Amino acid sequence: MKTKTCIKQKFAFLLFTTSLVIFSTVHAQQQQTSDESALATKFGIKGGLNLTNLSSDNFNDNHLKAGFNVGIFSKIPVTPGFSIQPELLYSLKGSKTDYNNFVEGTGEYRFNLGYVELPLLAVVNLTKNFSIHLGGYGAYLTNANVKDVNNNGTIQNITDLNANDFNRWDFGLAGGLGFDIENFTIGARYNYGLTDIGKSNNLTGAALGSAKNNGLAIYVGFGF
């Protein structure tokens, strides 16, 4: 029930963001630096903090896990006030879950999932410096591990899992906000995964069920 409520809240957020896009398109202004007189494609670097989780009924004590994102982006103007922003990132996601039982004892498992990620976002300016972003992403899992932090026990060799035990491809939706001062940008984005990360025919499917990636990315960047 808790997971269903969270999903409803996430879709409500996406619906709200979509409504803002439609409402603001007519009034939007293109971001430009003070020395620019026309629309111009920008390239840049960016990086920041991930706070991620796995949406699954299989975990009773599931917590946010800190990770990071780093990569490059391009902002391609289509019309004044509307741009397309592709990115290429390395993003560390995952989750933390507690265990406390007679067999394994007490401890915490940390799922560490590293992805090469390609977001593609529509950017609409509400003002010259403030924008909303909406789109999706595709990602490829490059590395994965599960750590037993307190080393008190394991669940059916779950700590032996690696990238080959998970679904390599992940796809999802993304929406967020950005603020620009000249070529400097800062923003926050929520990513909502649509793909099960565990394979249905092995231990990850049994342990994780229909768990999907989701979480918040906070970033800063610099455009050229």
VOPAGU-2260 file (C-alpha; in pm, 1 decimal, decimal comma):
REM VOPAGU-2260
SITE   aa  ch    i         X         Y         Z
SITE  MET   A    0       0,0       0,0       0,0
SITE  LYS   A    1     285,7     235,2      88,1
SITE  THR   A    2     451,7     173,3    -250,4
SITE  LYS   A    3     126,8     240,4    -437,6
SITE  THR   A    4      89,4     571,1    -251,9
SITE  CYS   A    5     445,5     671,7    -343,6
SITE  ILE   A    6     381,1     588,3    -710,6
SITE  LYS   A    7      67,7     802,2    -709,9
SITE  GLN   A    8     263,5    1091,4    -560,2
SITE  LYS   A    9     533,6    1057,5    -826,0
SITE  PHE   A   10     283,2    1059,2   -1110,6
SITE  ALA   A   11     108,9    1359,0    -952,4
SITE  PHE   A   12     443,6    1540,5    -956,6
SITE  LEU   A   13     493,8    1456,2   -1325,1
SITE  LEU   A   14     138,7    1565,8   -1409,9
SITE  PHE   A   15     193,5    1896,1   -1226,9
SITE  THR   A   16     520,8    1953,7   -1412,3
SITE  THR   A   17     354,3    1877,7   -1746,8
SITE  SER   A   18      83,1    2130,5   -1671,5
SITE  LEU   A   19     344,7    2393,9   -1597,5
SITE  VAL   A   20     512,5    2323,9   -1931,1
SITE  ILE   A   21     190,1    2377,2   -2124,2
SITE  PHE   A   22      94,6    2688,2   -1927,7
SITE  SER   A   23     432,6    2856,6   -1945,9
SITE  THR   A   24     531,5    2799,8   -2308,4
SITE  VAL   A   25     366,2    3121,7   -2429,1
SITE  HIS   A   26     530,7    3332,6   -2157,5
SITE  ALA   A   27     875,4    3173,0   -2151,1
SITE  GLN   A   28    1201,4    3350,7   -2225,7
SITE  GLN   A   29    1521,2    3199,3   -2360,5
SITE  GLN   A   30    1819,1    3192,1   -2122,6
SITE  GLN   A   31    2100,1    3404,1   -2258,0
SITE  THR   A   32    2417,3    3542,5   -2111,4
SITE  SER   A   33    2467,3    3919,0   -2109,2
SITE  ASP   A   34    2701,4    3910,7   -2410,6
SITE  GLU   A   35    2472,6    3706,7   -2636,9
SITE  SER   A   36    2236,5    3867,5   -2887,3
SITE  ALA   A   37    2092,9    3547,0   -3039,6
SITE  LEU   A   38    2002,7    3191,7   -2946,3
SITE  ALA   A   39    2308,8    2971,1   -2919,6
SITE  THR   A   40    2374,8    2604,2   -2848,3
SITE  LYS   A   41    2564,1    2550,4   -2524,0
SITE  PHE   A   42    2784,4    2264,8   -2407,2
SITE  GLY   A   43    2889,8    2207,3   -2049,9
SITE  ILE   A   44    2993,4    1986,0   -1763,6
SITE  LYS   A   45    2785,9    1900,7   -1458,1
SITE  GLY   A   46    2793,4    1693,3   -1142,1
SITE  GLY   A   47    2621,4    1651,6    -810,5
SITE  LEU   A   48    2453,7    1436,4    -547,9
SITE  ASN   A   49    2210,9    1146,6    -592,6
SITE  LEU   A   50    1964,2    1045,8    -318,9
SITE  THR   A   51    1813,5     723,3    -449,1
SITE  ASN   A   52    1596,1     433,0    -344,7
SITE  LEU   A   53    1441,3     114,9    -481,6
SITE  SER   A   54    1061,7     101,8    -502,2
SITE  SER   A   55     980,8    -249,3    -379,4
SITE  ASP   A   56     739,8    -422,1    -141,3
SITE  ASN   A   57    1015,7    -675,9     -68,4
SITE  PHE   A   58    1203,4    -428,9     156,4
SITE  ASN   A   59    1037,1    -334,1     484,4
SITE  ASP   A   60    1316,9    -102,9     598,6
SITE  ASN   A   61    1433,4      64,6     279,4
SITE  HIS   A   62    1630,2     392,6     302,6
SITE  LEU   A   63    1774,1     657,1      74,2
SITE  LYS   A   64    2129,9     595,9     -38,8
SITE  ALA   A   65    2372,0     875,1    -129,0
SITE  GLY   A   66    2553,9     854,0    -464,0
SITE  PHE   A   67    2675,1    1094,7    -729,5
SITE  ASN   A   68    2624,9    1200,2   -1090,8
SITE  VAL   A   69    2883,9    1351,3   -1325,6
SITE  GLY   A   70    2900,6    1412,8   -1699,8
SITE  ILE   A   71    2840,6    1648,6   -1989,8
SITE  PHE   A   72    2536,4    1818,9   -2139,0
SITE  SER   A   73    2425,5    2022,9   -2437,4
SITE  LYS   A   74    2142,4    2276,0   -2452,2
SITE  ILE   A   75    2001,2    2316,8   -2801,5
SITE  PRO   A   76    1753,2    2605,6   -2850,7
SITE  VAL   A   77    1452,3    2530,4   -3070,3
SITE  THR   A   78    1256,3    2853,8   -3025,7
SITE  PRO   A   79    1283,3    3138,7   -2774,5
SITE  GLY   A   80    1192,6    2985,3   -2441,4
SITE  PHE   A   81    1218,5    2622,0   -2548,6
SITE  SER   A   82    1528,7    2401,2   -2571,9
SITE  ILE   A   83    1623,9    2034,7   -2593,2
SITE  GLN   A   84    1888,2    1918,2   -2346,7
SITE  PRO   A   85    2063,8    1582,9   -2402,9
SITE  GLU   A   86    2313,5    1465,9   -2141,0
SITE  LEU   A   87    2566,8    1187,0   -2096,6
SITE  LEU   A   88    2627,7    1096,0   -1731,3
SITE  TYR   A   89    2775,3     840,6   -1500,8
SITE  SER   A   90    2527,6     797,3   -1215,6
SITE  LEU   A   91    2563,7     589,4    -898,1
SITE  LYS   A   92    2225,7     473,6    -767,6
SITE  GLY   A   93    2091,5     208,1    -530,9
SITE  SER   A   94    1938,9     172,0    -188,8
SITE  LYS   A   95    1999,2      70,8     171,9
SITE  THR   A   96    1787,2    -187,4     354,0
SITE  ASP   A   97    1807,5    -306,1     714,4
SITE  TYR   A   98    1781,8    -664,6     830,3
SITE  ASN   A   99    1723,1    -789,8    1181,5
SITE  ASN   A  100    1641,9   -1157,4    1236,1
SITE  PHE   A  101    1762,2   -1466,6    1416,5
SITE  VAL   A  102    1938,1   -1622,0    1115,2
SITE  GLU   A  103    2129,8   -1323,0     975,3
SITE  GLY   A  104    2149,6   -1108,0    1288,4
SITE  THR   A  105    2138,2    -728,3    1255,6
SITE  GLY   A  106    2288,7    -524,5     976,6
SITE  GLU   A  107    2239,1    -327,6     656,3
SITE  TYR   A  108    2266,1    -418,9     289,9
SITE  ARG   A  109    2374,8    -151,1      45,4
SITE  PHE   A  110    2286,4    -194,3    -320,4
SITE  ASN   A  111    2536,4       0,2    -534,6
SITE  LEU   A  112    2436,8      34,6    -901,5
SITE  GLY   A  113    2650,8     233,0   -1146,8
SITE  TYR   A  114    2492,9     344,9   -1476,1
SITE  VAL   A  115    2598,7     524,5   -1790,8
SITE  GLU   A  116    2289,2     736,7   -1838,8
SITE  LEU   A  117    2148,3     933,9   -2131,8
SITE  PRO   A  118    1873,1    1178,5   -2025,6
SITE  LEU   A  119    1684,4    1370,5   -2293,8
SITE  LEU   A  120    1484,5    1664,8   -2162,1
SITE  ALA   A  121    1262,3    1944,8   -2288,4
SITE  VAL   A  122    1354,9    2272,4   -2115,4
SITE  VAL   A  123    1096,6    2550,1   -2086,3
SITE  ASN   A  124    1186,9    2887,0   -1933,6
SITE  LEU   A  125     943,3    3040,6   -1687,0
SITE  THR   A  126    1169,9    3345,2   -1667,7
SITE  LYS   A  127    1502,9    3427,6   -1828,8
SITE  ASN   A  128    1692,2    3242,6   -1556,3
SITE  PHE   A  129    1442,1    2987,3   -1422,7
SITE  SER   A  130    1329,5    2677,9   -1613,9
SITE  ILE   A  131    1146,9    2347,9   -1578,6
SITE  HIS   A  132    1270,5    2023,6   -1733,6
SITE  LEU   A  133    1065,4    1723,4   -1844,3
SITE  GLY   A  134    1162,1    1411,2   -2036,4
SITE  GLY   A  135    1306,7    1066,7   -1991,3
SITE  TYR   A  136    1627,1     869,4   -1970,9
SITE  GLY   A  137    1786,4     546,9   -2085,6
SITE  ALA   A  138    2068,7     389,1   -1886,4
SITE  TYR   A  139    2309,6      95,8   -1907,4
SITE  LEU   A  140    2433,6     -77,8   -1591,9
SITE  THR   A  141    2815,4     -92,8   -1592,7
SITE  ASN   A  142    2887,7    -212,4   -1238,1
SITE  ALA   A  143    2697,8    -341,0    -935,4
SITE  ASN   A  144    2761,3    -486,1    -592,9
SITE  VAL   A  145    2579,5    -553,1    -268,5
SITE  LYS   A  146    2759,7    -486,6      60,2
SITE  ASP   A  147    2677,7    -627,1     402,0
SITE  VAL   A  148    2788,2    -327,0     608,8
SITE  ASN   A  149    2803,2    -499,6     947,7
SITE  ASN   A  150    2911,2    -839,5     810,6
SITE  ASN   A  151    2670,9   -1021,2    1039,4
SITE  GLY   A  152    2517,2   -1241,9     773,4
SITE  THR   A  153    2405,8   -1293,2     416,1
SITE  ILE   A  154    2078,4   -1381,1     249,8
SITE  GLN   A  155    2135,8   -1667,5       6,4
SITE  ASN   A  156    2470,8   -1528,3    -109,1
SITE  ILE   A  157    2313,4   -1195,2    -202,0
SITE  THR   A  158    2646,4   -1019,4    -142,9
SITE  ASP   A  159    2794,5   -1219,6    -433,9
SITE  LEU   A  160    2572,1   -1041,8    -686,0
SITE  ASN   A  161    2735,5    -838,0    -964,3
SITE  ALA   A  162    2624,9    -650,1   -1276,5
SITE  ASN   A  163    2554,8    -971,8   -1469,5
SITE  ASP   A  164    2285,4   -1063,6   -1216,3
SITE  PHE   A  165    2084,0    -745,0   -1283,1
SITE  ASN   A  166    1898,5    -617,3   -1588,3
SITE  ARG   A  167    2152,7    -413,9   -1781,6
SITE  TRP   A  168    1907,2    -162,7   -1932,4
SITE  ASP   A  169    1698,2      83,8   -1737,3
SITE  PHE   A  170    1447,0     336,5   -1871,1
SITE  GLY   A  171    1242,0     599,2   -1691,9
SITE  LEU   A  172    1088,6     945,7   -1666,5
SITE  ALA   A  173    1254,5    1262,2   -1538,7
SITE  GLY   A  174    1135,0    1605,7   -1430,3
SITE  GLY   A  175    1292,1    1895,0   -1246,1
SITE  LEU   A  176    1385,1    2259,9   -1208,3
SITE  GLY   A  177    1689,3    2463,7   -1310,7
SITE  PHE   A  178    1828,3    2807,2   -1230,3
SITE  ASP   A  179    2093,7    2980,9   -1442,8
SITE  ILE   A  180    2322,2    3274,4   -1371,0
SITE  GLU   A  181    2520,9    3353,5   -1684,2
SITE  ASN   A  182    2687,7    3020,7   -1773,3
SITE  PHE   A  183    2649,0    2870,8   -1424,4
SITE  THR   A  184    2354,0    2637,8   -1360,6
SITE  ILE   A  185    2211,1    2467,4   -1054,4
SITE  GLY   A  186    1913,0    2235,2   -1042,3
SITE  ALA   A  187    1725,9    1937,8    -901,4
SITE  ARG   A  188    1564,0    1649,6   -1085,8
SITE  TYR   A  189    1347,7    1353,0    -990,2
SITE  ASN   A  190    1404,6    1028,9   -1182,8
SITE  TYR   A  191    1131,3     764,4   -1183,7
SITE  GLY   A  192    1239,3     424,3   -1318,8
SITE  LEU   A  193    1001,6     213,2   -1528,8
SITE  THR   A  194    1216,9    -101,3   -1555,4
SITE  ASP   A  195    1262,0    -378,6   -1298,0
SITE  ILE   A  196    1629,4    -387,7   -1201,6
SITE  GLY   A  197    1627,0    -757,4   -1105,7
SITE  LYS   A  198    1617,5   -1042,4   -1357,0
SITE  SER   A  199    1303,2   -1250,0   -1324,5
SITE  ASN   A  200    1482,8   -1584,5   -1356,2
SITE  ASN   A  201    1752,1   -1548,4   -1089,4
SITE  LEU   A  202    1822,5   -1437,0    -731,5
SITE  THR   A  203    1781,4   -1064,6    -799,8
SITE  GLY   A  204    1427,1   -1120,4    -920,9
SITE  ALA   A  205    1344,1   -1323,5    -610,5
SITE  ALA   A  206    1513,7   -1082,0    -370,5
SITE  LEU   A  207    1407,3    -751,7    -529,8
SITE  GLY   A  208    1074,5    -837,9    -688,5
SITE  SER   A  209     957,5    -551,1    -909,5
SITE  ALA   A  210    1203,2    -300,4    -757,5
SITE  LYS   A  211    1277,6       0,9    -976,7
SITE  ASN   A  212    1523,4     288,2    -947,9
SITE  ASN   A  213    1392,9     622,4    -828,9
SITE  GLY   A  214    1534,9     925,2    -653,7
SITE  LEU   A  215    1648,0    1284,9    -653,0
SITE  ALA   A  216    1952,9    1427,9    -832,3
SITE  ILE   A  217    2091,5    1766,7    -723,6
SITE  TYR   A  218    2355,0    1916,5    -952,6
SITE  VAL   A  219    2564,1    2214,3   -1052,5
SITE  GLY   A  220    2708,4    2277,7   -1396,6
SITE  PHE   A  221    2897,3    2519,3   -1617,1
SITE  GLY   A  222    2818,4    2587,3   -1983,5
SITE  PHE   A  223    3048,2    2710,9   -2259,1
